[in-house]
Amino acid sequence: GRLSVEAGLVSNQTAAIASGTVAFSIRNPAPGTGYGQLDVTTRNLTNVFLDVTADKSLPEGTEATLVRRVSGTIALKDLEGNAIAEGGNFQGSDGSIWTLSYAGGDGNDVAVTLLRNGKKPRGTLLIVQ
């Protein structure tokens, strides 16, 4: 399955998310309105694919705390099924490249930093002869 966290706060207090994809769409760096957050209090978030997309106007270097964790185990995979380690890079479905931290927010949250916006135009090479 797929859990899309668009805006506000989604609380995961009833069951572990054991498989599927958790998707975040980041429009601006303001939590709650610019992007949604997942609140994981005592549940595990393992064997889960992470998809993060960026608005075309989102500047590189933008940071976002996606998962607020109180306790529980979190181990995320990229869309190809590879484990994402602390400080590892991964690609969202829109081509954006992100760095992941399991020590973000207050020190135990999942946070990302945008390295390359997949929707932002890169310019045009003009060759004049």
C-alpha positions, 0 to 999 in steps of 0.5 A: 500500500501507499500512505501519502502524507500531504499536510498536517500531522498523521499519527501512527499510534495503532499499528506498525507500518510493516511494508509499502510506501510512505510518500511526502510532497514538500511544497515549502519548508513549513511543517504542517502547511508546506508538507505533512509529518508522520508521528510515530510514537511507539511503533516500528517503521521498517521495510518501508519505501520512502518517496519524497517529492519537491515543488519546482520552486523548492530551493536546494538545501531545504530541510524537512522533518518528515517523521517525528519519532518518540520510540520504535525502530525506523529503517527506510528503503529507497524506491529501488529497495535499497536500505537508506543509511544515516547520511545516505542519498536517495531519489524521489519519484520526481527525480529529486535527490535527498539526504536522509538523517535518522537523527533530525528534529529533536535528535531521533526524528527522520529528516531530509535535505534537498540536494537536487530538485528534480523538477527545477529547470537546469538551464539550456546550453546554447552553442553559437558557431 
